Amino acid sequence: FVGPGPVSVVAWTFPTSGGQTPRFVVTGVTRDQYNIIAPGCTVEIFETAGHLFRGSTVSDANGVYTVEIAGDSTIVLEAVAYRADNPDIGGRSLNTIVPTPA
């Protein structure tokens, strides 16, 4: 569902009253089994350890999705996508997505 291009996670910081909270932007493109862009997919981001839900969005008309999450530099993630259609489509990324420095 995200092939052939990778899912990327870019780190940045968001200032809060108590200091800096690490933030990450998870972005990618949803595609079907024929590698055709698949817009309108619900994309959910999970932390691999414990399958902890971290956020969700719907991919845009170009299949692009972006989800902002909080975490630290050791976070490991995976993305899961689904779209009700005829036929329904769905899939997941590898469960080894890690942040890259901004």
Buried (B, 14 or more C-beta within 10 A) or exposed (E): BBBEEEBBBBBEEEEEEEEEEBBBBBBBBBBBEEEEBBBBBBBBBBBBEEEEEBBBBEBBEEBBBBBBBEBEEEBBBBBBBBBEEEEEBBBBBEBEBEBEEE
